[in-house]
Amino acid sequence: MRSYLWSPWRTAAADASRVAVIAGPESCTFGELTERADALGRGLRGQGLPDGCILSTDIRTGPGFFALALTALAYGYGLFPVEDGLLRSAAGPRLLSEMGVALHVTAGPARAGSLPVRTVSDESLADAGSRGSASAPRVPAGYLAFATSGTTGVPRGVPRVRPGHPYLGVAVESRYAAGPSVGPHLMANPTYHLGTLGPALYALQAGSAVVVQRHWSPQEFVLLADCHNVASTMLSPDLLVDIVAAGSAPARSLKAVFHGGAACPPAIKRAAVDLLGPVLHEYYGTSRSVLTEIDTIQWLDHPGSVGRALPGITLTVERDGTPVPPGVPGEICARLRRADSTSVDDRVLRTGDLGYLDDDAYLYILGRADEQDGWLEALLEHLVRQLPGVTDVVVIDASGAGDPELICHVETRTPEGATELVQAIGVAATAQGLPVPQIVAHPRGTLPRTPSGKIRRTALTSGVMEDRQGQPQ
C-alpha cells in the first residue's frame, strides 16, 4: 500500500471526539489536542520570537507536551525537550545556551531567574492565544532537537536542520501499525529521547492514540496493552529484557514493536520474537537522525544486524577516513541527504560507534568507540553479548592512563549461572585473541542507566576510579 500524508488536524476534522492521548488520569481528544496546539501557536506568535527559533520545555510527556510538540511542527519552531532532572543539573542551563534556546515553556509557574533564558507557562501562552484564527501559518515546518544521552560524558545538544517546507503531517506507512483506523501506540518509556518519542509522535500524527505508561513494569505494560487494544509500542532493550523475563504477552497480538537505542543480545531478541511474534522493528541512529531499520524476517536472515541504510542515507565503515571492505570493523559513518536538496550531503556524520557491514550492506554494531583506543572494549562487549545468559554488558578501562585495565560489567538472566558465564567469557576472549578482562557479574537490570535505558558508562568509570583512589598504595 502506498503511503499517504496525514496529520492530527485531519483526524480532528474527521472525528474530533477520537481519543488522542491518555497518560494516567490525563486524557484529551484530537479536537482538544489540535485546539490547544493552535492556541499555543497563536500565543507564541504574540511573544515576538524570531522565525524558526528553538523553544525548550520540561512539560511531562502527556497531553500538554504533545500539544506543544504539534505546535512546534505546525508553526515552524524547533522544540528541545529537556527532562526536569537534567534541567536542574549544572548541565541543563549550559545545554539551553548551547542550543540557542529563545524561550523555555513549562507546565508550572515560570522558573524566573533559574534559567539563562526567558520562561513562560504553557497555560499563559494558551490563554493569550485562545481567540483568533485557528489556521496555522504557512511557514517552513518545525522540528524536534535532542541532546545526546550522556553515557560517555556530559550531554551535548545536537542541532538539526529545519525542514524547508510547511508542515503537512507524516507519510503513513502500513508497516508501522499507525493510522486513523488502527489502535493506540503504547509509550512504555516516556522519555525525551528520539528513540522513544519518535514512534509515539509518529503514531499520533498518523491518527493513532498514544497511551503513556507512567511507571514501568512488564505487568502494567500487558495490562495497558490489553485494556486499550494497543497496536504498537516501543521498548528499549532493557524493557525488552524485562518482558522476556516475565514471559507474559498481551492477549491481543501487537502489530509492531519498535526497539533500538542500545544493542540487544541476539538470544534476548529471539526470545522476544517467540513471545510477541514476528513484529519487531529494530532501528539504529543518533540524536541527529535514524540511520537504519530492520524487520523481524530480515533479522532472522541476518541475526544480530540493525538493518540497512534508510532511503537518502549513505553508510560507510571507515578507518582513518577510508572505507573498509565488508566484514572489517571500523567507525560507522553516515552521509545524510540535505533537507532542501536531492543530493547527498558531503558532510560526514561520525557516530563514534564501531561496527561492520556484511556483503548485503546490513550493518552490525559492535560497541561504542569514540577513539580507536576504545575498539578493544567494543570488541569485548560484542563478544560477551553473544553468549547465552547475557542481558547487557559494558567494558570500561579503569587504568585512567597507560596499559589498559579492562573491567567487564555483565548483567545475567539468572544469578546462579554467573560462575559459568565468567568462565565462558574467559574462554571466548582467549579464543578470539582478546585479553581476558576482570569480570563483574550483576543481576539483570541493576547497572546504572539513563532515563532512556542505556548503561551510564561514566557512572561506572567514576565509581571504579573512586574505589581505586581509596585503596592503599
Solvent accessible surface area in square Angstrom, and as a share of the most:
residue,aa,sasa,rsa
1,M,172,0.77
2,R,218,0.79
3,S,52,0.34
4,Y,83,0.32
5,L,83,0.41
6,W,37,0.13
7,S,9,0.06
8,P,0,0.00
9,W,60,0.21
10,R,120,0.44
11,T,3,0.01
12,A,14,0.11
13,A,94,0.72
14,A,81,0.62
15,D,66,0.34
16,A,55,0.42
17,S,86,0.55
18,R,63,0.23
19,V,66,0.38
20,A,0,0.00
21,V,0,0.00
22,I,38,0.19
23,A,0,0.00
24,G,48,0.47
25,P,142,0.89
26,E,80,0.36
27,S,72,0.47
28,C,16,0.09
29,T,33,0.19
30,F,0,0.00
31,G,17,0.16
32,E,94,0.42
33,L,2,0.01
34,T,8,0.05
35,E,121,0.54
36,R,64,0.23
37,A,0,0.00
38,D,7,0.04
39,A,10,0.07
40,L,1,0.00
41,G,0,0.00
42,R,50,0.18
43,G,2,0.02
44,L,0,0.00
45,R,89,0.32
46,G,69,0.66
47,Q,52,0.23
48,G,68,0.66
49,L,25,0.12
50,P,86,0.54
51,D,93,0.48
52,G,15,0.14
53,C,18,0.11
54,I,22,0.11
55,L,0,0.00
56,S,0,0.00
57,T,0,0.00
58,D,20,0.11
59,I,8,0.04
60,R,148,0.54
61,T,5,0.03
62,G,2,0.02
63,P,19,0.12
64,G,21,0.20
65,F,0,0.00
66,F,0,0.00
67,A,1,0.01
68,L,0,0.00
69,A,0,0.00
70,L,0,0.00
71,T,0,0.00
72,A,0,0.00
73,L,19,0.10
74,A,8,0.06
75,Y,3,0.01
76,G,0,0.00
77,Y,1,0.00
78,G,0,0.00
79,L,0,0.00
80,F,1,0.00
81,P,8,0.05
82,V,2,0.01
83,E,51,0.23
84,D,57,0.30
85,G,55,0.53
86,L,47,0.24
87,L,4,0.02
88,R,169,0.62
89,S,46,0.30
90,A,100,0.77
91,A,17,0.13
92,G,0,0.00
93,P,45,0.28
94,R,75,0.27
95,L,0,0.00
96,L,0,0.00
97,S,70,0.45
98,E,68,0.31
99,M,17,0.07
100,G,54,0.52
101,V,11,0.06
102,A,32,0.25
103,L,0,0.00
104,H,0,0.00
105,V,0,0.00
106,T,7,0.04
107,A,57,0.44
108,G,32,0.31
109,P,127,0.80
110,A,46,0.36
111,R,45,0.16
112,A,94,0.73
113,G,85,0.81
114,S,68,0.44
115,L,19,0.10
116,P,73,0.46
117,V,28,0.16
118,R,124,0.45
119,T,20,0.12
120,V,20,0.12
121,S,21,0.14
122,D,9,0.04
123,E,89,0.40
124,S,50,0.32
125,L,0,0.00
126,A,8,0.06
127,D,94,0.49
128,A,76,0.59
129,G,1,0.01
130,S,62,0.40
131,R,201,0.73
132,G,60,0.58
133,S,79,0.51
134,A,67,0.52
135,S,84,0.54
136,A,37,0.29
137,P,50,0.31
138,R,178,0.65
139,V,27,0.16
140,P,48,0.30
141,A,5,0.04
142,G,3,0.03
143,Y,27,0.10
144,L,16,0.08
145,A,0,0.00
146,F,4,0.01
147,A,22,0.17
148,T,51,0.30
149,S,34,0.22
150,G,15,0.15
151,T,20,0.11
152,T,62,0.36
153,G,32,0.31
154,V,93,0.54
155,P,23,0.14
156,R,117,0.43
157,G,13,0.13
158,V,24,0.14
159,P,101,0.63
160,R,69,0.25
161,V,90,0.52
162,R,60,0.22
163,P,31,0.20
164,G,55,0.53
165,H,105,0.47
166,P,39,0.25
167,Y,33,0.12
168,L,91,0.45
169,G,18,0.17
170,V,23,0.13
171,A,46,0.36
172,V,2,0.01
173,E,46,0.21
174,S,69,0.44
175,R,122,0.45
176,Y,39,0.15
177,A,8,0.07
178,A,5,0.04
179,G,2,0.02
180,P,40,0.25
181,S,112,0.72
182,V,34,0.20
183,G,26,0.25
184,P,21,0.13
185,H,1,0.01
186,L,0,0.00
187,M,3,0.01
188,A,2,0.01
189,N,17,0.09
190,P,36,0.23
191,T,13,0.08
192,Y,28,0.11
193,H,33,0.15
194,L,28,0.14
195,G,6,0.06
196,T,4,0.02
197,L,0,0.00
198,G,23,0.22
199,P,20,0.13
200,A,0,0.00
201,L,9,0.05
202,Y,44,0.17
203,A,3,0.02
204,L,0,0.00
205,Q,13,0.06
206,A,0,0.00
207,G,0,0.00
208,S,1,0.00
209,A,9,0.07
210,V,0,0.00
211,V,3,0.01
212,V,4,0.02
213,Q,1,0.01
214,R,46,0.17
215,H,141,0.63
216,W,72,0.25
217,S,37,0.24
218,P,20,0.13
219,Q,117,0.52
220,E,64,0.29
221,F,1,0.00
222,V,23,0.13
223,L,114,0.57
224,L,30,0.15
225,A,3,0.02
226,D,53,0.28
227,C,91,0.55
228,H,48,0.21
229,N,75,0.39
230,V,3,0.02
231,A,5,0.04
232,S,2,0.01
233,T,0,0.00
234,M,6,0.03
235,L,0,0.00
236,S,2,0.01
237,P,9,0.05
238,D,31,0.16
239,L,11,0.06
240,L,0,0.00
241,V,9,0.05
242,D,30,0.16
243,I,1,0.00
244,V,18,0.10
245,A,54,0.41
246,A,42,0.33
247,G,48,0.46
248,S,46,0.30
249,A,36,0.28
250,P,13,0.08
251,A,98,0.76
252,R,131,0.48
253,S,89,0.57
254,L,7,0.03
255,K,115,0.49
256,A,0,0.00
257,V,0,0.00
258,F,19,0.08
259,H,0,0.00
260,G,1,0.01
261,G,34,0.32
262,A,38,0.29
263,A,32,0.25
264,C,17,0.10
265,P,1,0.01
266,P,23,0.14
267,A,43,0.33
268,I,1,0.00
269,K,2,0.01
270,R,107,0.39
271,A,25,0.20
272,A,0,0.00
273,V,18,0.10
274,D,126,0.65
275,L,52,0.26
276,L,15,0.08
277,G,19,0.18
278,P,90,0.57
279,V,27,0.15
280,L,1,0.00
281,H,16,0.07
282,E,9,0.04
283,Y,28,0.11
284,Y,22,0.08
285,G,31,0.30
286,T,36,0.21
287,S,20,0.13
288,R,61,0.22
289,S,20,0.13
290,V,50,0.29
291,L,0,0.00
292,T,0,0.00
293,E,34,0.15
294,I,1,0.00
295,D,49,0.25
296,T,2,0.01
297,I,110,0.56
298,Q,62,0.27
299,W,3,0.01
300,L,74,0.37
301,D,104,0.54
302,H,33,0.15
303,P,62,0.39
304,G,30,0.29
305,S,0,0.00
306,V,12,0.07
307,G,0,0.00
308,R,112,0.41
309,A,38,0.29
310,L,44,0.22
311,P,131,0.82
312,G,18,0.18
313,I,27,0.14
314,T,58,0.34
315,L,21,0.11
316,T,25,0.15
317,V,5,0.03
318,E,6,0.03
319,R,88,0.32
320,D,138,0.72
321,G,44,0.43
322,T,84,0.49
323,P,81,0.51
324,V,34,0.19
325,P,88,0.55
326,P,75,0.47
327,G,47,0.45
328,V,51,0.29
329,P,33,0.21
330,G,0,0.00
331,E,33,0.15
332,I,0,0.00
333,C,0,0.00
334,A,0,0.00
335,R,68,0.25
336,L,22,0.11
337,R,107,0.39
338,R,104,0.38
339,A,55,0.43
340,D,121,0.63
341,S,42,0.27
342,T,123,0.72
343,S,59,0.38
344,V,58,0.33
345,D,5,0.02
346,D,122,0.63
347,R,140,0.51
348,V,48,0.27
349,L,27,0.13
350,R,117,0.43
351,T,9,0.05
352,G,5,0.05
353,D,19,0.10
354,L,1,0.00
355,G,0,0.00
356,Y,53,0.20
357,L,33,0.17
358,D,31,0.16
359,D,130,0.67
360,D,77,0.40
361,A,53,0.41
362,Y,12,0.05
363,L,1,0.00
364,Y,26,0.10
365,I,27,0.14
366,L,6,0.03
367,G,8,0.08
368,R,85,0.31
369,A,6,0.04
370,D,73,0.38
371,E,125,0.56
372,Q,111,0.49
373,D,132,0.68
374,G,15,0.15
375,W,31,0.11
376,L,51,0.25
377,E,25,0.11
378,A,0,0.00
379,L,56,0.28
380,L,0,0.00
381,E,1,0.00
382,H,47,0.21
383,L,29,0.14
384,V,1,0.00
385,R,17,0.06
386,Q,81,0.36
387,L,30,0.15
388,P,110,0.69
389,G,26,0.25
390,V,2,0.01
391,T,4,0.02
392,D,17,0.09
393,V,4,0.02
394,V,1,0.01
395,V,2,0.01
396,I,10,0.05
397,D,51,0.26
398,A,1,0.01
399,S,23,0.15
400,G,64,0.61
401,A,85,0.66
402,G,71,0.68
403,D,126,0.65
404,P,83,0.52
405,E,69,0.31
406,L,15,0.07
407,I,13,0.07
408,C,0,0.00
409,H,15,0.07
410,V,0,0.00
411,E,2,0.01
412,T,4,0.02
413,R,98,0.36
414,T,69,0.40
415,P,88,0.55
416,E,134,0.60
417,G,26,0.25
418,A,23,0.18
419,T,91,0.53
420,E,108,0.48
421,L,13,0.06
422,V,54,0.31
423,Q,115,0.51
424,A,38,0.30
425,I,1,0.00
426,G,15,0.14
427,V,107,0.62
428,A,18,0.14
429,A,0,0.00
430,T,92,0.53
431,A,81,0.63
432,Q,117,0.52
433,G,68,0.66
434,L,31,0.15
435,P,63,0.39
436,V,83,0.48
437,P,10,0.07
438,Q,105,0.47
439,I,33,0.17
440,V,49,0.28
441,A,41,0.32
442,H,38,0.17
443,P,71,0.44
444,R,89,0.33
445,G,50,0.48
446,T,79,0.46
447,L,8,0.04
448,P,42,0.26
449,R,53,0.19
450,T,11,0.07
451,P,88,0.56
452,S,12,0.08
453,G,7,0.07
454,K,49,0.21
455,I,18,0.09
456,R,94,0.34
457,R,47,0.17
458,T,49,0.28
459,A,29,0.22
460,L,19,0.10
461,T,49,0.28
462,S,55,0.36
463,G,28,0.27
464,V,21,0.12
465,M,56,0.25
466,E,115,0.51
467,D,97,0.50
468,R,81,0.29
469,Q,133,0.59
470,G,69,0.66
471,Q,103,0.46
472,P,131,0.83
473,Q,201,0.89
